[in-house]
């Protein structure tokens, strides 16, 4: 399946920016199941300073905001050819060791509710255990937009019983690590079946399985990723894989708008 993606992030400021730097993680990479045919990023209201790979092997573009700017537009666009690998990304790559993904973070902290959830699938092993965990998280944290906050932890999402894909992935990751599976967060693009326009990128989890390597689990849709899923960035949690992060001086009164269109060619 060939997918065409257009992703525009626009910041408007009521006060001019004095100084600002943004890190973009919106560029997919070719790997076992996806081939990036073309990809480009355009910047209005700033300048692309450089591009590099971070320690998770994510493509990072460093953008400086023009002094005095009251608007910054970050446009990414390209085509990706997808093949079905049944959710298996394959062997671990990059400088970060696999054991790093057993480490907890503030967003994936293991508390009583995560332990209780993990206990429910403790009788299974390996891939069977992870698929059982996928179903358990899907039942425990219902997908509901506009219900959670960006700083919600896995425990908080379980307490509330709802959240978005980011929250569901954090719960899965926390429980998988508690069960001794290295696990990581994945951000990317998902082609929807009923429309092409979307409001945001998607997020899911991957766990490392002996003999297979990294395997994906999308709690929101209760499936392993297929040809509709384009992987972009990975990390210990959402913070490592967020599409845009940065810092600035000035630029008060920020208004953010996102345009995302994903279609099959």
N, C-alpha and C positions, 0 to 999 in steps of 0.2 A: 504494500500500500504506500502510495506517495502522498505526503501531507504538505500543504502550503500553510505557513504560519506568518502572521503579522501581529506584532506586539508593540504597542505604543504606550509609553508612560509619560504623562505630562504633569509638571509641577507649575503652579501659578503662585506668585507671592505678591502680597500687598505692599511689602517693603523690599527694596532692592537687596540682592545678595552682596555681601562684602567679600566673602571667600567661601568656597565650598568644594568638596571632593565627594564623588559618588563611586561606589563599586557595583558594577553590573555583573550578575550571573544569569544571563538570559540566552547564552549561546550553547546549543547542544554540540556533542562530540560524536564522531563515528565510533562504533564499537560492534560487538557481535551481532546485534539485531537491528542496528540503525546505521544508515549511511547519510551523512550530511552532504547534500548535493551542492548547495550554495547557502551562504548566510552573510548578512551585512548589518552593520549598526550605523545609524546616522544620528547626529547630535545637533540640536539647535539651541542656542543660548549657552553653549559651552564647547568643550573640545576634548576629544579622546587623546589622553596623554600616553598611554601604553596599554599593552595586553600581556597577561601572564597566566600561568597555571598555579593555583594554590596547592597546599599539601594534600587536598582531597582530589587533585587533578581536575578541578573545575576551571573552566575558562573564565577569567576575570578581566573586565575592561575598566580601567580607571579613567573617570571623567571629571574634568575640572569645570566648575561653573564660572561663566564669565562675570567678572566684577561689575556690579550694577544691574545684572540681569533680573528681570521680574518674571521670567518664564524659562523653563527648561523642558525640552522635548527629547525623549530618548526612544528612537524608533528602531526595532529589530525585525528583520524579515528574511525568510528563506524557505527552502524545500528540503524535506528529509524523506528518504526511502526506508520503509519499515518492513521487517520480516518477523514472523511469529516464532518466538523462542520459549513459549510457555512460561514466561516470567523469569527465565533464568538469564541473568546478566553474565555469569561465568566467573572465572578465577579472579581473585583480588589483584589489583594493580595499584601502583603508586607508592610514595614514600611512607605513608601512614600505615603502621602494622595492623593486622586484623585484630589483635588484642585491644587496640585502642577503642574499638567499637563495643567493648564490654563495659566501658566507663560510663557512669551516670553523669548527667548534667542537671542544672536546676530545673529545666523544663521536663526532664525524663526521670526525675527523682522517684525512687521506689518507696511507697508508703503502704499503709494497711490495705487500701482498696486495690492497689496494683498487686500486692501479694495474694489477696483473696482471688482476684481474677486469674492469676497464674496458677494458683492451686487447683483450679477447676480443670486444667488441661495437663496437670503434672503426670497423670498416668500414661500419657502417650510419649512418643519419642520422635526425634528428628523432624522430617518434613511433615509427618502426620500431626505432630504436636503444634507446629507453626500454623498449619491450616485450621486446626481446631481453635487456636488462639485468634486467628482472623475472624472466625465466626463469633467467638465470645466477645471480642471488642466491638464488632458490628452491632451486637445486641445490647451491649452495656452503654455505648455512647452513640446516640442517634444523631445523624447528620442534620443540623439545623443552622442555617445562615443567620448572621446578626444576633447570635446568642452568646458568643464567647469573646474574650479579650486576648490580644496578642501575647500577654504574659501568663496566660493560664498554663498550669502544670498538668501533667498526666493525672495526678491525684484530683485536681480541681475538676477536670473534665469528667472523671468517674463520679465525683460527688454530685455534679450537676446532671449527669446522664445525657449530655448533649454537647455538641460542638461542631466545628468544621473539620475538613480533611486534615489540617495541621494538628488539631487536638487528637483526632483518632490515631494518626500516625505516631504521635508521642506516646499514647497509651500502649500501642502495640510494641513500640521500641522498648519502653520501660519494662514491660512484662517479659519480652523476649530476652532481654539482658538478665533479668532476674532468673530466668530458666537456663542461663549459661549459653545463650546464643548471641554472638556478636550481631549487632543490628545498627542500622543507620537510616537517616531521613533522606528522601529523594524529592526534589522539586522538578517539575517538568510540565509538558503540555499534553492535554488529553482531548482528542476529538470526540465531541458529543454526537449522539445519533440524531438528535432532533433540531439542532441549530448549529451555526458556525460561529456566531458572536458569543463571547464570554466576558466575565468580569475580572477573572484572575487566573493565574497559573494553578496547577493542581499539585497535591502533595501525597506521597505514599511512603511505605517503608520497605526496606530490604533486610533480610537476615542471611547470615552466612551458614551454609549447610555443607558438611563434609561430602566430598565427591561431586558437588554441583557448583560450589562457589556461592555468589550472591544470588538470592531469589527474591523477587518482588511480591509485595502483598498490599493491595489497595483496600483498606477497610471500608471506605465510603461506598464502593461498589461491590465489595465482598468477592473480589476476583484477584488473580495474579495478572499483571499487565500483559497486554497483547499488542497488536499492531496499531492500536489507537493511541498508545502511550509513547511519548518522546521524552527520554531522560535528559535532564539539563545539568543539575548539580546535586551533590550529596554532601552529608556532614553528620556530625553527632546529633544535631537537632536542626530545627528550622533556621536558627540563627546562622549556621554555617552555609546554608543553601538559599537564603533569601534572594529574590531577583534583584533588589536594589537596597543597598545600605550606604550610609555615608554620614558626613558631618558638615556643618556650615556655620558661618557667622553672618548674621543678618537674615534676610529672607523670612521675616515674620508674616503671619497670615497665610500659611501654606494651604493650597487646595490641590488635591491629587485626583487625577482622572486616569483611567486605564481603558484602552481599547485593545481587545484581543480577538483575532479571527483565525480559526483553524478549519481548513477544508480539505477534502480529498480531491486530488488531481486526477 
